Amino acid sequence: MLAKLKLAVVIASMLLAACTSVAPYRTGIDKTCDLTALSAGNTPTECGEATVETSKDFDIAYVEFSDQGWLYERAQLNRALELLRKPDPRPLQIVVFVHGWKHSAHF
């Protein structure tokens, strides 16, 4: 009986340790991080929450999906589409990032 209890505790511990939260990382829907004035080691924590990052050379909009492919926040997609609709002389590149390394896309 004690062996079964130990086995159950070990399995439960492994399952809990392997799980990550299922939530968006970029929760600052209305936040924009201006990267122009920042240096490499001087990034404020608010930039980790911003759904849009801007600089003189590029703009980045983050749109996050669940592991099932559902949008976390429709507002993230709307902000990305707003950026795409703005006239901009810079060339357009769309990058899709699918994380899997260490099961995290944390900033």
Secondary structure, DSSP 4 states (H G I P E B T S, - for coil): -HHHHHHHHHHHHHHHHH----S-S--EEEEEEE-TT--TT---GGGGTEEEEE-SS-EEE---B-TTS-BS-HHHHHHHHHHHHS--SSPP--------GGG----
